[in-house]
Amino acid sequence: MLDKLAQAIFAYTPYPTREEIEAVAQALVIKHPCLKDPGSVFGWYSWKFSLRFKAQNFRQKLRQAGCPELSVNKRSSSPLKSKRIKRAKKSEANFLPGFPDGKSENDLEVERTTLVSEMKKRKIDWKLVDKMMDNTYSLRRKEIVKDKPLVAQVQERWSALFFVPQIESEFARLTSVNLKEVFFSGLDQYLDRFLELFKAKSGLPELTKLTRALDICTHTKRTILLLGLSHFLRDDALAKTVEAGMKVGLVMVKDGEEIVDVSVVLEEAVVLTDLKDIPSAVAMLMGLLYCLNIDYPKNQKYTFEVIQKVFMNIGGGQCSSLVHGLRNRLLRKTM
């Protein structure tokens, strides 16, 4: 039975999170009450550990057998480390899917070239683009995960991916999550608590300046939270007014104190423009980091971890000690 469950879990994701393992264990005892563990409070606790062990064992056997979906994540024996490490985030449900039934790599490559031609037209058929992007998802993931191309190379081959609707669609394909809906919902959930923390944080001029802006309504609360988050966590700033030297982040264009335009920067190049507000731009930046399989920069890791695991609650079962402590403070009734 455990072997069958391990196979079913692998079909969904080769790297199940703790929450996903727990969900399977709970579903097992709900469907078959006779399997409840009399020694635990909930009746499924021991099943969780058995499933975790079985899933790890099943994954190891497949890796030894040369499963392509797992071989891309094997540690290299080479002493030389890649400068552009890209890893699967544990929340990615469809990290490296197989090609559609009846489709070969050559078939999908033909469809990709058709997609490129369509994107060059003056009047683009977006319904056709949606269909072709969906059909070629597995080819795109294979290229991004195995070849680790530069962002500029992905732009050349998959230009449609750098439009807002396609970023949202790709993120949903990868994580089964609605990007904007989940992000804004989580942002609003913690909004007031974060602003209280910002006001209580003395000695940080940038936070003081931002919280004062609340009184004159220069920015929305969402914008102030996101602009202040990296300062609060003592990371490098997520958004700046200049792009020189920026590897990952946002570039703002201001008219006085008002933000009139925002662009997304990846690998020191602007990849998305004409975003009118910071919250939408942060959502698109998160979407692109997932879609392009790019790790969070070390000097901004806590900022992105809070966005992913606190605001979006994706992979939130495993947090750094800093983010875990912060989330506990946010959930308290009093600061």
JOFEN-V398928 format. One line per field, one symbol per residue. psi: psi as a letter, one per 40 degrees, with the letter a starting at -180 (. if undefined). burial: 1 if it has 24 or more other C-alpha atoms within 12 Angstrom, else 0. Layout:
# JOFEN-V398928
psi = ???
burial = ???
This chain:
# JOFEN-V398928
psi = ddddddddddddhegiiddddddddddddddgdeeiheeideeeddddddddddddddddddddefhddddeeihiehehiieghhihieehdfdgiiiihehiddddddddddddddeeidhhgddddddddddedddddddddddfiidddddddgddefidddddddddddefhhcddddddddddedddddddddehiegdddddddddddefdiidddddddeddddefiihdhieiehehdhaihihigbehheihihhhffihehifheiddddddddddddddefhihideedddddddddddefhfeehiiddddddddddeidi.
burial = 00001100110111111101110111010000000000000001111100110111011000000000110110000000000011111111111111000000000110110111011000000000110111111111111111011110011011111111111111111110111101110111011011111110100001111110100000111111111111111001111110100111111110000010111111101111101111111111111111111111100111111111111111111110001001100100000
